[in-house]
Amino acid sequence: MSFDWWRRGRWAREMDAEFRFHLDNLVDTFMREGLSREDAERRARREFGPSNWPRTKAAINAP
């Protein structure tokens, strides 16, 4: 039982890292287009969607 808890915790951390990677790349893209960091982060969050969506959507396939 405790192993399952550890594995799900690890999975959640990996999903968070994956989400952050894609969000950061989107922010960088918008900054290269001339937006300030603040505006680029706002636009990336708006275009990428809710921060819990990728983890919620992928939870169906969680180990």
C-alpha positions as a Markdown table, in Angstrom:
| # | Residue | x | y | z |
|---|---|---|---|---|
| 1 | Met | 0.0 | 0.0 | 0.0 |
| 2 | Ser | 2.7 | 2.5 | 0.9 |
| 3 | Phe | 4.5 | 1.7 | -2.4 |
| 4 | Asp | 1.4 | 2.8 | -4.3 |
| 5 | Trp | 1.3 | 6.1 | -2.4 |
| 6 | Trp | 5.0 | 6.7 | -3.2 |
| 7 | Arg | 4.5 | 5.8 | -6.9 |
| 8 | Arg | 1.5 | 8.2 | -7.2 |
| 9 | Gly | 3.5 | 11.0 | -5.5 |
| 10 | Arg | 6.4 | 10.4 | -7.9 |
| 11 | Trp | 4.0 | 10.4 | -10.8 |
| 12 | Ala | 2.4 | 13.7 | -9.7 |
| 13 | Arg | 5.9 | 15.3 | -9.4 |
| 14 | Glu | 6.8 | 14.1 | -12.9 |
| 15 | Met | 3.5 | 15.5 | -14.2 |
| 16 | Asp | 4.2 | 18.9 | -12.5 |
| 17 | Ala | 7.7 | 19.0 | -14.0 |
| 18 | Glu | 6.3 | 18.1 | -17.5 |
| 19 | Phe | 3.7 | 20.8 | -17.2 |
| 20 | Arg | 6.2 | 23.4 | -16.1 |
| 21 | Phe | 8.6 | 22.5 | -18.9 |
| 22 | His | 5.9 | 23.1 | -21.5 |
| 23 | Leu | 4.7 | 26.3 | -19.8 |
| 24 | Asp | 8.2 | 27.7 | -19.6 |
| 25 | Asn | 8.8 | 27.0 | -23.3 |
| 26 | Leu | 5.7 | 28.8 | -24.2 |
| 27 | Val | 6.7 | 31.8 | -22.0 |
| 28 | Asp | 10.1 | 31.8 | -23.7 |
| 29 | Thr | 8.4 | 31.8 | -27.1 |
| 30 | Phe | 6.2 | 34.8 | -26.2 |
| 31 | Met | 9.2 | 36.7 | -24.8 |
| 32 | Arg | 11.1 | 36.1 | -28.1 |
| 33 | Glu | 8.1 | 37.6 | -29.8 |
| 34 | Gly | 8.6 | 40.8 | -27.7 |
| 35 | Leu | 6.3 | 40.4 | -24.7 |
| 36 | Ser | 7.5 | 41.2 | -21.2 |
| 37 | Arg | 8.0 | 38.2 | -18.8 |
| 38 | Glu | 4.9 | 39.1 | -16.9 |
| 39 | Asp | 2.8 | 39.4 | -20.1 |
| 40 | Ala | 4.3 | 36.2 | -21.5 |
| 41 | Glu | 3.5 | 34.3 | -18.4 |
| 42 | Arg | -0.1 | 35.5 | -18.3 |
| 43 | Arg | -0.6 | 34.7 | -22.0 |
| 44 | Ala | 1.0 | 31.2 | -21.6 |
| 45 | Arg | -1.2 | 30.4 | -18.7 |
| 46 | Arg | -4.3 | 31.6 | -20.6 |
| 47 | Glu | -3.4 | 29.6 | -23.7 |
| 48 | Phe | -2.2 | 26.5 | -21.9 |
| 49 | Gly | -5.2 | 26.3 | -19.7 |
| 50 | Pro | -5.8 | 25.6 | -16.1 |
| 51 | Ser | -2.6 | 24.4 | -14.3 |
| 52 | Asn | -4.3 | 21.3 | -12.9 |
| 53 | Trp | -5.8 | 20.3 | -16.3 |
| 54 | Pro | -2.8 | 18.2 | -17.6 |
| 55 | Arg | -2.5 | 16.3 | -14.3 |
| 56 | Thr | -6.3 | 15.8 | -14.0 |
| 57 | Lys | -6.6 | 14.6 | -17.6 |
| 58 | Ala | -3.6 | 12.3 | -17.2 |
| 59 | Ala | -4.8 | 10.9 | -13.9 |
| 60 | Ile | -7.0 | 8.5 | -15.8 |
| 61 | Asn | -3.8 | 6.8 | -16.9 |
| 62 | Ala | -1.9 | 7.1 | -13.7 |
| 63 | Pro | -0.1 | 4.0 | -12.4 |
